[in-house]
Amino acid sequence: MITRRQSVLLSLGALAGSSLSLPGLIRPAGAAGTLTVVHGFAEGSITAGIAGYVTAMLRKAGLPASGPEAFPGEHGFNGYLYLQSRAADGTVVLVADTLTLALNAVDRGLADEVRGLVPLAKTTLGFSTALIASPASGIRDWAGFVAAAKARRLRVATSGRLSAYGPAVAWASRLSAPFEEVHLIGNKHLLDAVVENAVDAAVVTTASLPPVLADRPDAVAPICSFGAKRSPLFPALPTVAELSGNDKLDYTFAFSTFARAGTPAAALAPMVEALMQPVDPALADALGPMARGMLAPEDAAAVTETLERDLRVAKSALG
């Protein structure tokens, strides 16, 4: 019997040699000497914005960067699949949040293959997530959330177990009771569903909450956050690690840039140098306030450390 991991590897092999495999991922290679930045999410996503910033920083350094090109689908993993289908010559690089990359890798049995990617630089700090409840739910704190979940089947909006919100939803369910999951794609849609009382609760990016609460203090009820420490945006909001007594239940998601394994060092060096430059405020302005303040370049060692942590989170969330 072919395992899921073997199936994915066979698809990658076919993709590299045939235009018949994985429709939508087959695109002409860029012109000789060009560098294409790719990612796995739709235009308008945080990932697309960060990929655009990476592309701009490469161009600023004089590199012939094009894109970013989006390969949405497979929970964001199509960007990785496309990178792996190209030559290891530094002409294609991937921008991804390492948590989503890790979740997809663990789910497909490809953790070792993802570990083999060459990290260029980490681009952002970790985005934290928060569990929020709708006004109509009557839930105002963690104890109320657990009680409500046990009393009735809560409707919780989620982008799926392989999304950056997946671990939070999985852990919240294990600590309370199973949910009816309402699948929505993107932070805005998750947040809107709670504000509009279409669901009882959702997990969203913590930084997206202050503008909503500034306009309507009762628009949502923050229940807990999922970082290792309390968010400075909500210092009174407990973490799920505090509430559960389990200090292993914490995560954030951060964005990094990768090349294929085997890419020559000479091709990597100018890209690394470009991505390790200080944040350019003019280029950062295009990201908007939520992502702009999270830009903070770090070296390849930070990427590797983050990826290993995220692989552990993925195994916990999917186990």
C-alpha positions in Angstrom: 0.0 0.0 0.0 1.3 3.5 -0.9 1.5 5.8 2.1 0.4 9.4 2.0 4.0 10.4 2.2 5.0 8.2 -0.7 2.1 9.5 -2.7 3.2 13.1 -2.2 6.8 12.3 -3.1 5.6 10.5 -6.2 3.6 13.6 -7.1 6.6 15.8 -6.7 8.7 13.5 -8.9 6.0 13.6 -11.5 5.6 17.3 -11.3 9.3 17.8 -11.9 9.2 15.8 -15.1 5.7 16.1 -16.5 3.2 18.8 -17.3 0.3 16.4 -16.5 0.7 16.3 -12.7 -0.8 18.6 -10.1 -2.6 21.0 -12.5 -2.2 24.7 -11.8 1.3 24.3 -10.5 2.9 23.9 -13.9 4.1 27.4 -15.0 6.9 28.4 -17.3 10.3 28.9 -15.6 11.3 32.5 -15.3 13.7 34.1 -17.7 17.4 33.1 -17.3 18.9 35.0 -14.4 15.7 36.0 -12.8 14.6 35.2 -9.2 10.9 34.4 -8.5 9.4 34.7 -5.0 6.5 32.3 -4.4 4.0 31.6 -1.7 1.0 29.3 -1.1 -1.9 31.7 -0.2 -4.3 34.0 -2.1 -3.7 37.6 -2.9 -4.7 39.8 0.0 -3.5 37.4 2.7 -0.8 38.2 5.3 1.4 35.7 3.5 1.0 37.6 0.2 1.9 40.8 1.9 5.0 39.5 3.5 6.1 37.8 0.2 5.6 41.2 -1.5 7.9 42.8 1.1 10.6 40.1 0.6 10.4 40.7 -3.1 10.8 44.4 -2.7 13.8 44.0 -0.4 15.5 41.7 -2.9 14.9 44.2 -5.7 16.2 47.0 -3.5 19.5 45.1 -3.2 19.7 44.9 -7.0 18.6 41.3 -7.4 16.4 40.5 -10.4 13.4 39.4 -8.3 9.9 39.0 -9.8 6.6 38.2 -8.2 5.5 37.3 -5.7 3.6 34.5 -7.4 0.8 32.8 -5.5 0.1 29.1 -5.6 -3.0 28.8 -3.4 -4.4 25.5 -2.4 -3.5 22.4 -0.3 -3.7 24.6 2.9 -0.9 26.8 1.6 1.4 23.8 0.8 1.3 24.4 -3.0 4.0 27.0 -2.7 6.3 24.4 -1.1 5.4 21.8 -3.8 6.2 24.3 -6.6 9.5 25.2 -5.0 10.4 21.5 -4.9 9.5 21.1 -8.5 12.1 23.7 -9.7 15.8 23.3 -10.0 18.0 23.9 -6.9 19.7 26.9 -8.5 18.4 29.8 -6.5 15.9 31.0 -9.1 12.9 30.3 -6.9 12.5 31.0 -3.2 9.5 30.4 -0.9 8.0 32.7 1.6 5.9 30.8 4.2 4.9 30.9 7.8 6.8 28.1 9.4 3.9 26.9 11.5 1.6 26.2 8.5 4.5 24.7 6.7 5.2 22.4 9.7 1.5 21.4 10.0 1.3 20.4 6.4 4.6 18.6 6.5 3.6 16.5 9.6 0.2 15.7 8.1 1.8 14.4 4.9 4.8 12.7 6.6 7.2 15.1 5.0 8.9 16.6 8.1 12.4 15.5 7.1 11.9 16.9 3.6 10.8 20.3 5.0 13.8 20.3 7.4 16.0 19.9 4.4 15.0 23.3 3.0 17.7 26.0 3.1 16.6 28.8 5.4 17.6 32.3 4.2 16.2 34.6 6.8 13.3 35.1 9.2 11.3 38.1 8.3 8.8 38.6 11.1 8.3 38.2 14.8 5.7 35.7 15.9 2.1 36.6 15.4 0.0 35.5 18.4 -3.5 34.2 18.2 -6.5 34.6 20.5 -9.8 32.8 21.2 -12.7 35.2 21.0 -16.4 34.8 21.6 -19.4 36.6 20.1 -21.7 38.9 22.0 -24.7 36.6 21.5 -22.9 33.6 22.9 -22.9 34.9 26.4 -19.3 33.7 26.9 -17.0 36.2 28.6 -14.1 34.2 30.0 -12.4 30.8 29.9 -14.6 29.2 32.5 -17.7 30.4 30.7 -16.3 29.0 27.4 -15.6 25.6 28.9 -19.1 25.5 30.5 -20.8 26.5 27.3 -18.9 24.0 25.3 -19.9 21.2 27.6 -23.5 22.4 27.7 -24.0 22.7 24.0 -22.1 22.1 20.8 -20.4 25.5 20.1 -20.1 26.7 16.6 -16.5 27.8 16.2 -15.1 29.4 13.0 -11.8 28.0 11.8 -9.6 28.0 8.7 -8.9 24.3 9.3 -6.6 22.2 11.3 -3.6 22.8 8.9 -3.9 26.6 9.2 -2.1 28.8 11.6 -5.3 28.9 13.7 -5.5 25.1 13.8 -3.5 24.3 16.9 -5.4 26.8 19.0 -8.8 25.3 17.9 -7.5 21.8 18.5 -6.2 22.6 22.0 -9.3 24.6 23.0 -11.5 21.7 22.0 -9.5 19.1 23.9 -9.7 21.3 27.0 -13.4 21.8 26.8 -15.6 19.7 24.3 -15.8 19.0 20.6 -17.0 21.9 18.4 -19.1 22.2 15.3 -16.4 23.7 13.1 -17.4 26.4 10.6 -14.8 26.7 7.9 -13.9 30.2 6.7 -10.7 31.3 5.0 -8.7 34.3 6.3 -8.5 36.3 9.5 -11.0 38.9 8.4 -13.7 36.4 7.7 -13.1 34.7 11.0 -13.3 37.9 12.9 -16.4 39.1 11.0 -18.2 35.9 11.8 -17.8 36.5 15.5 -18.7 40.2 15.3 -21.8 39.4 13.3 -22.9 36.6 15.7 -22.7 34.1 12.9 -20.7 31.7 15.2 -20.1 31.4 18.9 -16.3 31.8 18.8 -13.2 31.8 16.6 -9.5 32.0 16.8 -8.0 35.1 15.2 -4.7 37.0 15.1 -4.4 39.0 18.3 -3.2 42.1 16.6 -6.4 42.3 14.6 -8.5 42.9 17.7 -7.6 46.4 18.9 -9.1 48.3 15.9 -12.4 46.4 16.3 -12.6 46.9 20.0 -11.7 50.6 19.7 -14.8 51.2 17.6 -17.0 48.8 19.5 -15.8 47.6 23.0 -18.4 44.9 23.1 -17.9 43.6 19.6 -16.1 40.5 20.7 -15.0 39.0 24.1 -11.3 38.0 24.1 -11.1 34.7 26.1 -7.4 33.7 26.0 -4.3 33.9 23.9 -1.9 31.1 22.8 1.5 32.6 23.0 4.1 31.6 25.6 3.6 35.0 27.3 0.6 37.3 27.6 0.2 39.6 24.7 1.3 43.2 25.4 -1.9 44.2 23.6 -4.0 42.5 26.2 -1.9 42.1 29.4 -4.9 41.0 31.4 -5.8 38.2 29.0 -4.5 34.8 30.2 -2.7 32.3 28.0 -4.1 28.8 27.4 -0.9 27.5 29.0 -1.7 29.3 32.2 -5.3 28.2 32.1 -4.5 24.6 31.4 -1.4 24.3 33.6 0.4 22.9 30.5 3.4 25.1 29.4 3.7 23.1 26.2 0.5 24.6 24.9 1.8 27.7 23.3 2.8 28.9 19.8 3.0 31.9 17.5 3.4 31.9 13.7 6.3 33.7 11.9 7.3 34.2 8.3 10.6 33.1 6.7 12.2 32.6 3.3 13.5 29.3 2.0 15.4 27.9 -1.0 15.6 24.3 -2.1 18.1 21.9 -0.6 21.3 21.8 -2.6 21.1 25.4 -3.8 24.7 26.7 -4.3 26.1 29.0 -1.5 27.0 31.6 -4.2 23.4 31.9 -5.1 22.2 32.2 -1.5 24.7 34.8 -0.2 23.3 37.9 -2.0 19.7 37.0 -1.0 20.6 36.4 2.6 22.4 39.8 2.7 19.4 41.5 1.2 16.9 40.0 3.6 19.1 40.7 6.7 19.1 44.5 6.0 17.2 46.7 8.4 13.4 47.1 7.8 12.7 49.7 5.1 9.8 51.8 6.4 8.8 52.9 2.9 8.4 49.3 1.8 6.9 48.2 5.1 4.0 50.8 4.8 2.4 48.7 2.1 1.7 45.9 4.6 -0.7 47.8 6.8 -0.4 48.3 10.6 -1.0 44.7 11.7 2.0 43.2 9.8 4.2 46.3 9.5 5.0 46.3 13.2 6.0 42.7 13.1 8.9 43.0 10.6 12.2 42.0 12.3 14.9 40.3 10.2 16.8 37.4 11.9 19.3 34.9 10.5 19.0 31.3 9.3 19.6 29.9 12.8 16.4 31.6 14.0 14.5 30.1 11.1 15.7 26.6 12.0 14.9 27.1 15.7 11.4 28.3 14.8 10.8 25.5 12.4 11.8 22.8 15.0 9.4 24.4 17.5 6.6 24.5 15.0 7.1 20.9 14.1 6.6 20.0 17.8 3.5 22.2 17.9 2.2 20.5 14.7 2.7 17.0 16.2 0.8 18.1 19.4 -2.0 19.7 17.5 -2.5 16.9 15.0 -1.8 14.0 17.4 
